[in-house]
């Protein structure tokens, strides 16, 4: 039996489904919640409905019930060793916040660059349209 990993969570899918539109594999409960909220494929942003997902044969639970030597671990995953205390958690949250702020800053810079490029392209387009209009007017006057 093939084991499938969810494209959203990156974890092993217990009930794997595949999108007819994108071909990505998802955990059924995760993709259904996502579809209810967004009506799009999370990877390609194409419109997606629950009818567009197909269950893959042989879920992980069925496979594990047939193989008694394998068990699903339903316990909560332990925290990282460096996140055991309050101080460690605060440090971890601070580093995540810093990373988020750096990403936001980079996105703002990229947005400003794209705005400038768009403004320049619109200016060039406007100038080209004016030249074309002037040349068309001169051509029409020369034909008379």
Secondary structure, DSSP 8 states (H G I E B T S, - for coil): ----B-TTT-SB-SSEEEETTT--EEEHHHHHHHHHHHSB-TTT--B--GGGEEE-SS-HHHHHHH-TT-----S-----GGGSSHHHHHHHHHHHHHHHHHHHHHHHHHHHHHHHHHHHHHHHHHHHHHHHHHHHHHHHHHH-
